């Protein structure tokens, strides 16, 4: 393990995100194994949310059953390790609201939560199983939302 990987591991223990990941893994009944570079693998994650095939909490990387073979795909593992690094850089659990804000922005711009999400882009969209979606013009999207809101506020016609 190199210096940065060790620093990331210690940071995610200190900021409690790895502990949170282990609590979630235990509660979800995952099998837990130590991986390389300070990463902990939580296999056979079955709860409905999040819908991703793999995701990270601190230095714990969760894999759905269909991705829980003996060795994860190297590109996917690299993608999830980048998210582990992002947890460390965001000082732990503050990563989650930042990630969801980025997902909301991406959805607004592309109708996809990953395509313009800066965290997913930094982790390599394709390695995470995502596709780049075209950016849509923002004003028509906002105008349509305002129109829907106004229709709901008016209520049923008398």
N, C-alpha and C positions, 0 to 999 in steps of 0.2 A: 504494500500500500504506500503510495507516495505521500508527500507532505500535505498537498491540498486535499486528498481523499481522507486523510486522518483528521485534518482540520474540519472538514465538512461533517465527518462522523461525530466528533466531539461537540461541534456547534449544535447539531441537531439533538444530541442528548441534553445539552445544557438548556436549549430553548424549549425543551419538553415535547417537541413534535415527534421524535422517535418513540418516546414513551406513549404518546397518544396513539401512534400507529400500532404499537404492540398491544395496547388495550383493545383497540378495534379488532386486530387480528385474533386475539383471544376470544373476544365476545362473538366474533363471526365463525369461530371454530376452524380457523385456518391452520394448516400445518406450517410451522415456522422453521426455517433453516437459514444458517449463515451463508451468505454469498461472498463474492469477492469484493474488494475495495470498500469494505465497511457496510455493504448493503445487506439487508435482511429480507429474505424472500418469504412472503406469506401466500401460500398456495391454496387453491380451491375456495376462493372467496365467492360466496353465493348470494348475499343480500342483493336486493333489486337496485339500490343506489350506491355509488354512481353507476351509470350504465357502461362505462368504459371496460374494455377487456383487461386492462392493467392500469394501475394508478399508484401514486406514492403518497405516503404520509410520513414526513421526516425521512429517515433512511430505511423505512419499511416499504418495499414494493409489493403490491398485491396483484395476484394473477387469478383470473377466472379459471374454472376447471379446464376449459379447452386450451388454455395457455399454460397449464400447470405441469408440463412435462419436466423431465429431469433437468434440462437446460433450456432457459428461455432464449428466444431469438436474440442474437447479439444486438441488432439494430433497435429492437424494442427495449431491451435492457438499457442500452445507452440513452435512449429517449427518456426513460423513467429516472435514470441516474441524474440527468440534467434537472429534472424536477426536484430531486433530492437536494441538489446544489441550490436551486431556487429557494427551497425552504430555508436553508442555512443563510442565504443572502438576505432574505426577508425577515430574518430573526424568528423563524418558526411559524406558528399558526397565523400571524398576519398575512402569510402567503395566501390563505384561503379566500378572504374577502378581495384581495388584489386579483387573484385568479378569476373569481366570479365576475368582478367588474370587467376584466379583460374579455371574458367569455360573453358578457352582455354587449360590449362594444362590437365584438366580432359578429354576434348574431344580428345586431342592428345593421351592420354594414354588409353582411353576406348571407344572412339567414342560416348561419352555421356557427356554433359556439367555438370552433377551433381555428377556422381559416385565418382570421385576423387577430387571434389571441396572441399577444406578444410572448407569453410563456410557452405556448405550443410551437410557435414559429422558432423561438430560440432553441427548442428541444428537437427540431427537425420534424415538421408536420408528417411527412411520408413515413418516417421511422415509427411514429406513433399510430400509424394506420389512418391518418387523415388525408383529405384531398384539399387542394387549394381551390377555393370557390371564387367566382368573380365578385368584385365589389359593386354594390348597387348604389345608385345616387341616394343621398341621405334625405333630401328635402321631400321627395315623394313618399318615402317611408314614414317620415314624421307627420306629414299632412294626412296620410291615411289613418294613422293612429289617432290624431286629433279628431278626424271625422267620426271614427268609431266611438271615441269617448263622448262626443257631443250627442250622437244617436242614443247611446245608453243613458245619458243624463236626461234627455227629453222623455224617456219612458214610452210606454204604449200610448198610442193616439186615443183620444177620448171619443 
